[in-house]
Amino acid sequence: MTGKTPSPELLQKYLANECSEAERKLVDAWYQGLHLESTETFSASDEERLLLHLQSQIAQQKKLLHPKILPIRGLWLYAGGIAAMLALCFGLFYLGRNGKDTTASQVFPDSLLVFSNTQKKVVHYLLPDQTQIWLHPGAEVHYPRTFAGRKNREIQFEGEGFFNVTRDSLYPFVIRSGTLTTQVLGTSFNVKAYADQPVYSVAVVTGSVSVSASGQKAQAETVILKPQQQVTFEKSTSQLTINNVETRNTLQETWQPVSLSFTDASLADITERLQKTFRVKIKIENPALGKCELKADFDRQNLPEILEMINTLIGSTYEMDGDHIVISGEGCGDI
């Protein structure tokens, strides 16, 4: 590496685009000297998207810093993983200013950006207003570079995703999925809207959501959903039907937050509990990985968040295919 390492304050100014030209050159020179390698490269035209991606990754890692879950062994892995992720994010941001785009995100002529989850796992993504989305495999979101100057925060969405919308009473958040429109001010909810399926659904966790459907009828039908309510939309008839989401004595959906505690529990025991809690089947590919022990306190977190925290702590990965999940990794060894 060449050049002096920038201070945290300077890096923060750089990310906020508040530094001087001289300071920017100093940080650019530092990035250039890192010699980080990555299979991901980006185009200069996507610089704003890259910044959002970087901020999303950093926000996700900051969340992991809260002591909700700690491993019995290998605490160094936790701290080291955070540092490695931050270094990788900085490296990818530098590549974004100088490379070519081969990622799932693209810029379209109508000035909308699109992000497609091409991974076999749920991916966390951050929109310009800091709204968070957990996109399931194959899900896709279209959104503007900025919501500034618009009458609302409108996006297009296809697939399945869990939304945690930043509240803004002046600018509603609007999701369009074909002829289905979901509008909120600030809340959390799940949207399932696959173009090749006959039924869409929206389910609310917190706050309230307005859902409307347009079709052959002269006037669009609109319903208001409260927490633990779900609406289904029949595309063939444009009919909306409200149901209550069961939360007791039944399996939970992957997007429903739960609170689970484990003391000196193996990964095998934890995944068995997760299978009994959520509507999924989990397989641990390597038996040695199943012996990794954790002391864990998951406080109102959904399944993708729990899996990501487990991955960070023990160095595992997972792939999802519908309701089947496979966790892979080398195991914890004799740490």
N, C-alpha and C positions, 0 to 999 in steps of 0.2 A: 504494500500500500504506500502511496506517495502523498505528501502533504499532511498538514496538521488536521487531526480529527476535530470536526466542528462541535461546538458546545450544544447541549440539549436545547438551550434557548434559541440558538441560531437555526437548528433543524426545525424547531417549531415555527419560527418566522418563515423559513423556506416553504414549509407545507402550507402555511397560511398566505403565501405569496406577498409577504410584507417586508422582505429583505431587500437591500440595495443591490445594484448590479454587481458590485464588487463582492458582496457576500454570496450572491447566487453563483458567481464564478468559483468562489472558494469551495462551496458545497459540491458543485458539478465536478470540480477537479478531484474532490475526495471520493465521490461516487466512481469516477473513472479509474481511480487507483485501487478499487476494491477487488477487481478481477473476479466478480461473482459470475458463476456459470448458471444458466437456466435454459430449459427447453422452451420457455415461454418468451416470445419477443413481441414488441408492440410498435405501432406507428406513432409518429409525433403528433398526428392529428387527434389521437385519442388521449392526449395528456390529461385532460380534465377527468375522463373516466378512470384513468390510472390513479389519479390522486384520490378519487372516491374509493377505489378498490383498496388503496393503501390505508386510508383512514378507517375503512371497514375492518381490515385485518388487525390494525392496532387496537381498535375499540373492542374487538373480540378477545384479543389477548389481555387487555386491561381487565375485562370481566373475569378472566381466569385468575387474576391476581388476588381476588377476594377469597379469603380462606374458607370457602364452602366445601372444598374437597381436597384432601391431602393424602398421598400414598404412604403406606407404612414404611416402604423402603424406596430408596432412590430419589430422594428429594432433589438431588442435584440435577436429575433429568428434567424436572419441572422447570427450574430456573434456566437451565441450558436451552431447553426448547423454546422458551420465551425469547431469549437473546437471539437464537438462530432464526426464529420467525421474523423478528424485527429487522435483522440484517438482510434476510431474503427479500422482505418487502421493500427496503431501501434500494436493493440491487435491481429489483424488477421495475421500480419507479425510474431509475436511471436508464434502464433499457428502453422504457417507454418513451423516453425523450430522444432515443437514437436508433431504435430498431424497426423491424417490420412486424405487421400484425398477423398472428396465426392463432389468436385466441377465439373464444366463442362470442366475444363482444365485437360489434361492428358499428360503423356510422352509416346511416341511411340518408339518401338525398333530401328527405323531408325534415332533416335536422333532428330526427329521433335517434337515440342510441338503443341498441338491443343487446340484451345479455341472455344467452342460452346456457342452461346447465347441462353440459355434455358429460359430466362425471356420473359415476354410479353411486352417488351419495347425495345427501341433502347439503346444499351450498348456501352459506349466509352471504347476503348482498346488501349494500347500503345505497339508497337513492340520494339525490342531491339535497333533499330536505331532512336527511338523517333517518327517514323511514327504513326499517329493517325488513328484509324478506328472507325466509328460509325456503329456497326453491328445491322441489323434488327433482329427481332425474328427468330430463326432457322438458322441464318447464322453461318458459321464455317470457321476458318482460321487455316492453318497448317504452321508453321514457325520454323526455327532453333533457338537454344538457343542464338547464336550469328552469325552475318554476317561476322565477321572477318575471313580472309583467304579464302573467296569465291570470285568468279569472278563477282558476282552480288548479289543483295538482292532479292532472289527468294522465293515466298510463294505460297501456294495453297489456293484457296478461293472458297466457294460455298455459295449461298444465295444472299442477297443484303447488300451492305455496302458502306458508303461514306469514301473515303481515302483522307487524307492530308499528302502527302509524304514529308519527310525531304529530301532536295536537296543534292545530292552527284553526281557530274559530272563524277567521276571515277567509281562508282558502281551503275549502273541502278537498279531501283526497278521493279521487274518482278512479275506479277500475272498470275498464270495458273488456268483456270477454264475449265476443260475438254480439248477440242481442241482449246480453245480460249486463246490467250496470250496477255496481256496488259503490255507495258513497258514504264517507265517514268524515268526522272532524279529527278524531284521534282515538284509537282503540286497537285491540288485537283480535284477529279472526283468521280463519282458514278458508281459502278459495280452492275449489277443485273444478276445473273447466277444461277438460281435454276435448279438442275439436272433433275427435273421432268417436266420442261417447255421447249417448242420447240424453244423459242427465248431468247437469251441473249442480254444485252445492256450495253454499256459504254458511259457515258456522262461527258463532261469536263466542269469544272467551271473556273479553272485558268491553265495557262501553256499549254503544248501540250502533247499528248499521242499517242503512236504507238500501234495499235491493229492489230494482225495477227490471221489468222485462218487456221488450217490444216485439211484436210479431205481426200476425195478420189482423189483430184487433186495432180499432181506431185509436184507442187510448192505452198507453202503457200501464200495466199493473204494478203497484208498488206495495211493499211490505216493510215493516220496521222490526228488526231483530234485537232482542235483548240477550244478555249473557246466558249461556247454556241453551240457546235456541239455534236451530238450523233450518235453512230453507233449501228445498230442492226445486230445480227448474227443468221441466220437460221441454226439450227443444222442439219436439214435433207439435206440441199444443200451446207452447209459451205459458204454461200454467206454473204458478208458484205455490208450493205447499210448505207450511211451517210445521216443524216438529221440535220437541224438546230433546236435548242431548243428554242421554243417561250418563251419570257420573258416579253412581254407587253400585257396587255388586256386579259390575260389568267391566269388560275390557275397555281400556281407553284408546282413543285414536292417537296417532303419533304426535299430533299437534297439541294435545291437551296437556297442560302443565300438571305435574305431580310432585309430591314431596316424599322422598325416600331416603332412609338412613341405613348405612352399613358400617359395621365395626369388625375389623380384621376379616373381611369377606374376600373370597377369591373371585376372580373375574367370572369363573364358571357359575358361582352362586349368584353374582349380580345379574348376569345375563338370564339366568333362570327366573329371577324375580321380574326382570324387565319383560320377559315373555308372558308372564302371568298378569302383568299390569297393562301392557299394550297389545294391540292386535297384530303382532309380528311373530316370526319364528327366527331365532338367532342361532347361528352355528359358529363355533370357535374353530378355525381351521387348524391351528397348532395346539395340541394338548398342553404344551409347556406354557403357552400364553394364558390358558385357563387357570393356572396356579398362581398368577400374579395377585397379590393381596392389596386391598385398598381399604382405607377408612374414609368413608364418603358420606356427605350430607347434601343431597340434591334438593334445593329449596325452590319449589314451584318452577320446575324446568320441564320442557318437552323432550321427547326422545332424541331428536337430532342434537340438541344442546348437551344432553347426557353423554351421547356417543362421542361427540367432539371433545368433551372434557376428558373422557377415558382415553381417547387417542392421544391427546397431548401429554397425559400423565405417564402412560406406559409405552408410548411409541408405537401404538398399533394403528391400523387403518381399517376401514369397513367399506363394503359395497352393498348397495340395496337394489333389489329387484322385486318390485311390488311390496309384499309383506314379508319377504325373505331377506335377511341380513347376514352377511358373512364377515366376521372379524378376523383379520390376519395380523401376524407379527411374530417376532422371534422369541418373545417371552422375556421375563425379567432377569433371568440368570441368578447369580449369587450376589446381588447388590446388598 
